[in-house]
Amino acid sequence: MSDFSIFDGHNDLLSCLWAEKSFSGEAFFRGRDGDLDLAKCRAGGFAGGFFAVWVGGEPGTGPDPMATYREFPAIDPARAERQTLEQIAILLRMQRARPDAIRLCRTVAEIASARAAGAIAAILHIEGVEGIAENLDALHVFYAAGLRSLGPVWSRPNIFGHGVPFNFPASPDTGPGLTEAGIRLVQECDALGVLLDLSHLNEAGFWDVARVSAKPLVATHSNAHAVTASTRNLTDKQLAAIKASGGLVGLNFGCAFLRPDGIKNPATGPEDMLRHLDHLLARLGEDGVALGSDFDGTMIPSFISDASGLPKLTAALEASYGASLTERLTWGNWQGLLARVIG
């Protein structure tokens, strides 16, 4: 394994395994074409992170994935609930089959235990909770199954709020905020100790969470709007609120969210990532920044390519920031934040 142990704020492995019909997760262990599999994680020092459940739209209903402006319609809640359960079951089966390789973790102590045993530590996350009804019964069931993090919306509307469409250059202030059901969801997540991810919320929804939640504000996989003016990135005003709450932002590796020109181009270098990190560190402090790759969910810079290429990024981080801050960016800051939110 790489000398650096990396804890990452976001990946879409589970939804990819579901789409690949690897319902046991076996493809992760034997090798697959995507960004994450066991061999690539071992080679890159990927020791854990947030494993997202995400339900895609109906076939043929989405915009051109290379278009600058992309707005997605709402999806069927019944289908979302079914596929959410199926993707959670994939992670549970993976743990049962290979607890030496991957473990579902509910606490920071369990993350530490998995790391000591050489197993990947997985925090269960749901990205866009269309599979949870307004009564929030499913939230409690998913929490009992191990859920410890969720994003109320993906980049589309649901009963809880409004996701920010993908656009560049544009403001994240794209529409109304949370619904009454969304406010109740925030309050219930606070009570349970479920982290609220703000990455796909529009700006009005962000400020609603900031007003209602007593927990640190967290964007698991977002970047700086001042550097790349994508709707998916955070303004300096939002970053100031995250800092004031003791929160954290995980750097998204998506090329279109890193490059100043906002173009999906894999010829995106470490200098583009460092430009965002410099901005985030200046506004959030050294405890408020970490990594949130979005592996298996976005176009990754070609110099990294997949999880096995993470040592190239950590080398760039160490050259710019030194070993101590690099360790905080790649591991320690997520552990400190999670200790304050999920325990």
PLY file of the C-alpha trace (Angstrom):
ply
format ascii 1.0
element vertex 343
property float x
property float y
property float z
element edge 342
property int vertex1
property int vertex2
end_header
0.00 0.00 0.00
1.06 3.59 -0.60
2.81 5.40 2.25
-0.18 7.77 2.49
-3.47 6.61 3.94
-6.30 8.56 2.30
-9.85 9.10 3.56
-12.06 10.47 0.81
-15.29 12.47 0.97
-17.20 10.94 -1.95
-17.33 8.09 -4.44
-20.07 6.54 -6.58
-18.85 2.94 -6.53
-22.12 1.45 -5.22
-24.31 2.95 -7.94
-21.77 1.81 -10.54
-21.70 -1.74 -9.18
-25.52 -1.72 -9.28
-25.47 -0.52 -12.91
-22.86 -3.18 -13.73
-25.18 -5.80 -12.14
-22.45 -6.76 -9.68
-24.98 -7.05 -6.86
-22.57 -8.99 -4.65
-19.84 -6.41 -5.23
-17.57 -9.13 -6.60
-16.33 -6.84 -9.39
-14.72 -4.62 -6.76
-12.63 -7.53 -5.50
-11.68 -9.08 -8.83
-11.06 -5.81 -10.72
-13.15 -3.48 -12.85
-12.67 -0.70 -15.40
-13.79 2.12 -13.08
-11.87 4.33 -10.68
-12.19 2.07 -7.65
-11.48 -1.59 -7.10
-9.54 -3.34 -4.35
-6.22 -3.49 -6.20
-6.39 0.19 -7.20
-7.29 1.22 -3.65
-4.39 -0.76 -2.22
-1.96 0.67 -4.77
-3.08 4.24 -4.12
-3.38 4.16 -0.35
-7.16 4.65 -0.46
-8.07 3.59 3.07
-11.68 4.75 3.36
-14.33 7.29 2.59
-17.98 8.08 1.95
-19.61 5.45 -0.28
-22.62 7.04 -1.96
-25.94 5.54 -2.97
-27.26 7.41 -6.01
-30.28 6.69 -8.21
-30.05 7.86 -11.79
-32.83 9.36 -13.89
-34.98 7.53 -16.39
-33.04 6.45 -19.51
-33.09 9.16 -22.15
-34.33 11.93 -19.84
-30.99 13.55 -19.05
-29.23 16.31 -21.00
-26.04 15.91 -22.99
-23.40 15.03 -20.35
-20.89 17.33 -22.06
-23.27 20.31 -22.21
-22.48 23.40 -20.16
-26.02 23.71 -18.77
-27.57 20.52 -17.42
-30.84 20.43 -15.49
-32.34 17.11 -14.41
-36.02 16.26 -13.79
-37.38 14.72 -10.60
-37.41 10.91 -10.39
-39.98 8.35 -9.22
-39.77 7.91 -5.40
-40.84 4.24 -5.48
-38.05 3.36 -7.88
-35.61 5.42 -5.82
-36.54 3.59 -2.62
-36.08 0.20 -4.29
-32.72 1.06 -5.81
-31.51 2.68 -2.60
-32.16 -0.55 -0.74
-30.47 -2.57 -3.48
-27.33 -0.42 -3.38
-27.11 -0.50 0.41
-27.39 -4.29 0.18
-24.37 -4.36 -2.14
-22.18 -2.77 0.54
-23.53 -5.11 3.21
-22.78 -8.14 1.02
-19.28 -6.86 0.30
-18.56 -6.55 4.01
-19.94 -10.00 4.74
-17.89 -11.57 1.95
-14.59 -9.78 2.66
-14.41 -8.09 6.10
-10.64 -8.18 5.66
-11.03 -5.86 2.66
-13.95 -3.50 3.41
-16.06 -2.64 6.44
-19.15 -0.50 6.91
-18.27 1.96 9.69
-20.70 3.86 11.90
-18.23 5.68 14.16
-14.74 7.14 14.05
-13.60 4.32 16.35
-14.79 1.79 13.76
-12.90 3.67 11.05
-9.73 3.44 13.15
-10.33 -0.26 13.76
-10.80 -0.96 10.04
-7.66 0.98 9.21
-5.64 -0.97 11.79
-6.88 -4.22 10.25
-6.01 -3.11 6.71
-9.67 -2.94 5.63
-11.22 -0.04 3.69
-13.48 1.97 6.00
-16.82 2.79 4.32
-19.21 5.47 5.55
-22.64 4.87 4.02
-23.96 8.02 2.30
-27.09 8.68 0.23
-26.79 11.34 -2.46
-30.27 12.74 -3.09
-32.83 11.09 -0.80
-35.74 10.45 -3.16
-35.98 7.02 -1.49
-37.04 8.65 1.81
-40.68 9.72 2.13
-41.94 12.81 3.95
-42.70 10.79 7.11
-38.94 10.03 7.42
-39.60 6.39 8.40
-37.06 5.20 5.84
-34.44 7.56 7.31
-34.59 5.64 10.59
-34.46 2.27 8.82
-31.45 3.36 6.76
-29.80 4.76 9.90
-30.20 1.36 11.59
-28.57 -0.21 8.50
-25.55 2.07 8.91
-26.38 5.36 7.15
-24.34 8.21 8.63
-24.36 10.84 5.87
-26.80 12.14 3.27
-27.26 14.91 0.75
-30.91 16.07 0.85
-30.85 16.58 -2.91
-28.77 15.72 -5.93
-28.85 18.22 -8.84
-32.61 17.89 -9.32
-35.73 18.73 -7.27
-37.37 16.44 -4.74
-39.81 16.81 -1.84
-37.06 18.21 0.40
-35.54 20.93 -1.79
-33.95 21.95 -5.04
-30.67 20.69 -6.39
-28.40 23.08 -8.23
-28.27 22.44 -12.01
-24.86 22.17 -13.61
-23.87 25.42 -15.32
-20.76 27.51 -16.07
-20.16 30.33 -15.61
-23.10 30.88 -13.27
-24.12 31.49 -9.68
-25.29 28.67 -7.37
-28.27 30.89 -6.49
-30.64 29.10 -8.86
-34.03 28.83 -7.14
-35.97 28.31 -3.90
-34.61 26.68 -0.77
-35.70 23.77 1.38
-39.35 22.77 1.68
-41.04 22.28 5.05
-40.25 18.58 4.69
-36.63 19.52 4.04
-36.47 21.52 7.27
-37.80 18.51 9.19
-35.23 16.28 7.49
-32.41 18.59 8.62
-33.71 18.59 12.20
-34.04 14.80 12.28
-30.55 14.30 10.87
-29.17 16.60 13.56
-30.95 14.57 16.23
-29.68 11.23 14.87
-26.11 12.33 14.16
-26.34 12.04 10.38
-24.01 14.35 8.48
-25.74 16.70 6.01
-23.85 17.11 2.73
-24.48 20.46 1.02
-22.61 19.68 -2.20
-25.60 19.55 -4.59
-27.88 22.05 -2.85
-28.55 25.40 -4.46
-27.53 28.49 -2.51
-30.95 29.14 -0.96
-31.01 25.57 0.36
-27.49 26.01 1.73
-28.60 29.02 3.77
-31.67 27.17 5.03
-29.44 24.38 6.37
-27.11 26.97 7.90
-30.09 28.55 9.66
-31.67 25.33 10.95
-28.78 22.94 11.68
-26.66 23.15 14.80
-23.99 20.90 13.26
-20.89 21.87 11.25
-21.66 22.73 7.64
-20.09 20.23 5.26
-19.72 19.97 1.47
-18.15 16.56 0.87
-17.17 17.16 -2.78
-17.19 20.80 -3.89
-14.67 23.47 -4.88
-14.21 27.25 -4.85
-16.56 29.31 -7.04
-14.03 32.19 -7.06
-11.58 29.91 -8.92
-14.04 28.01 -11.16
-17.40 29.73 -11.51
-19.48 26.54 -11.64
-22.86 26.36 -9.94
-21.53 23.27 -8.15
-18.82 25.28 -6.41
-19.06 27.38 -3.23
-18.95 31.16 -3.04
-16.67 32.93 -0.56
-19.74 33.89 1.47
-20.68 30.20 1.76
-17.10 29.31 2.67
-17.18 31.93 5.45
-20.31 30.30 6.88
-18.70 26.85 6.72
-15.65 28.15 8.59
-17.80 29.84 11.25
-19.63 26.55 11.88
-16.40 24.54 12.20
-17.24 22.71 9.01
-15.28 21.26 6.10
-15.08 21.10 2.30
-13.74 18.07 0.41
-11.93 18.93 -2.84
-13.82 17.51 -5.84
-11.52 15.99 -8.49
-13.98 16.64 -11.35
-12.14 18.40 -14.17
-15.02 20.76 -14.97
-15.13 21.92 -11.33
-11.36 22.44 -11.17
-10.41 24.16 -14.40
-10.77 27.95 -14.65
-12.44 27.45 -18.06
-15.01 25.02 -16.64
-14.40 22.50 -19.43
-14.54 18.73 -19.02
-10.99 18.04 -20.11
-8.84 15.30 -18.57
-5.72 17.38 -19.27
-6.19 18.95 -15.85
-3.04 19.12 -13.76
-2.13 19.25 -10.08
-1.77 23.03 -10.40
-5.54 23.29 -10.96
-6.19 21.29 -7.78
-3.64 23.28 -5.78
-5.22 26.55 -6.94
-8.52 25.48 -5.34
-6.81 24.11 -2.24
-4.92 27.37 -1.74
-8.20 29.29 -1.91
-10.04 26.88 0.39
-7.21 26.83 2.94
-7.06 30.63 3.00
-10.77 30.85 3.79
-11.43 27.73 5.85
-8.15 27.23 7.66
-6.00 24.13 7.82
-8.66 22.11 9.68
-11.46 22.85 7.21
-10.22 21.24 3.98
-9.95 17.60 2.89
-10.45 15.47 -0.21
-13.75 14.53 -1.90
-12.73 12.86 -5.14
-16.08 11.86 -6.69
-14.35 8.72 -8.01
-16.60 6.73 -10.36
-18.88 9.76 -10.67
-16.97 12.36 -12.69
-14.11 12.90 -15.13
-10.88 12.58 -13.12
-7.67 14.36 -14.20
-5.57 12.05 -16.34
-2.50 12.49 -14.15
-4.43 10.66 -11.38
-6.65 8.52 -13.64
-8.06 6.35 -10.83
-7.43 5.47 -7.18
-4.07 3.90 -7.99
-2.83 7.34 -9.05
-3.45 9.01 -5.69
0.26 8.98 -4.72
0.86 11.48 -7.55
-1.59 13.86 -5.87
-0.20 13.33 -2.38
3.30 13.98 -3.70
2.10 17.31 -5.10
0.40 18.12 -1.79
3.51 17.33 0.24
5.69 19.41 -2.08
3.38 22.40 -1.62
2.20 22.03 1.98
4.60 19.69 3.78
4.00 16.29 5.36
2.02 17.43 8.41
-0.66 19.43 6.54
-0.82 16.78 3.83
-1.71 14.17 6.46
-4.51 16.42 7.71
-5.81 17.00 4.19
-5.73 13.30 3.32
-6.87 11.78 6.63
-6.96 13.77 9.84
-9.42 16.53 8.98
-12.16 14.11 7.99
-11.65 12.18 11.23
-11.94 15.33 13.31
-15.10 16.44 11.53
-16.74 13.02 11.75
-15.97 12.80 15.47
-17.98 16.00 15.96
-20.95 14.89 13.85
-21.42 11.10 13.97
-19.29 10.27 17.01
0 1
1 2
2 3
3 4
4 5
5 6
6 7
7 8
8 9
9 10
10 11
11 12
12 13
13 14
14 15
15 16
16 17
17 18
18 19
19 20
20 21
21 22
22 23
23 24
24 25
25 26
26 27
27 28
28 29
29 30
30 31
31 32
32 33
33 34
34 35
35 36
36 37
37 38
38 39
39 40
40 41
41 42
42 43
43 44
44 45
45 46
46 47
47 48
48 49
49 50
50 51
51 52
52 53
53 54
54 55
55 56
56 57
57 58
58 59
59 60
60 61
61 62
62 63
63 64
64 65
65 66
66 67
67 68
68 69
69 70
70 71
71 72
72 73
73 74
74 75
75 76
76 77
77 78
78 79
79 80
80 81
81 82
82 83
83 84
84 85
85 86
86 87
87 88
88 89
89 90
90 91
91 92
92 93
93 94
94 95
95 96
96 97
97 98
98 99
99 100
100 101
101 102
102 103
103 104
104 105
105 106
106 107
107 108
108 109
109 110
110 111
111 112
112 113
113 114
114 115
115 116
116 117
117 118
118 119
119 120
120 121
121 122
122 123
123 124
124 125
125 126
126 127
127 128
128 129
129 130
130 131
131 132
132 133
133 134
134 135
135 136
136 137
137 138
138 139
139 140
140 141
141 142
142 143
143 144
144 145
145 146
146 147
147 148
148 149
149 150
150 151
151 152
152 153
153 154
154 155
155 156
156 157
157 158
158 159
159 160
160 161
161 162
162 163
163 164
164 165
165 166
166 167
167 168
168 169
169 170
170 171
171 172
172 173
173 174
174 175
175 176
176 177
177 178
178 179
179 180
180 181
181 182
182 183
183 184
184 185
185 186
186 187
187 188
188 189
189 190
190 191
191 192
192 193
193 194
194 195
195 196
196 197
197 198
198 199
199 200
200 201
201 202
202 203
203 204
204 205
205 206
206 207
207 208
208 209
209 210
210 211
211 212
212 213
213 214
214 215
215 216
216 217
217 218
218 219
219 220
220 221
221 222
222 223
223 224
224 225
225 226
226 227
227 228
228 229
229 230
230 231
231 232
232 233
233 234
234 235
235 236
236 237
237 238
238 239
239 240
240 241
241 242
242 243
243 244
244 245
245 246
246 247
247 248
248 249
249 250
250 251
251 252
252 253
253 254
254 255
255 256
256 257
257 258
258 259
259 260
260 261
261 262
262 263
263 264
264 265
265 266
266 267
267 268
268 269
269 270
270 271
271 272
272 273
273 274
274 275
275 276
276 277
277 278
278 279
279 280
280 281
281 282
282 283
283 284
284 285
285 286
286 287
287 288
288 289
289 290
290 291
291 292
292 293
293 294
294 295
295 296
296 297
297 298
298 299
299 300
300 301
301 302
302 303
303 304
304 305
305 306
306 307
307 308
308 309
309 310
310 311
311 312
312 313
313 314
314 315
315 316
316 317
317 318
318 319
319 320
320 321
321 322
322 323
323 324
324 325
325 326
326 327
327 328
328 329
329 330
330 331
331 332
332 333
333 334
334 335
335 336
336 337
337 338
338 339
339 340
340 341
341 342
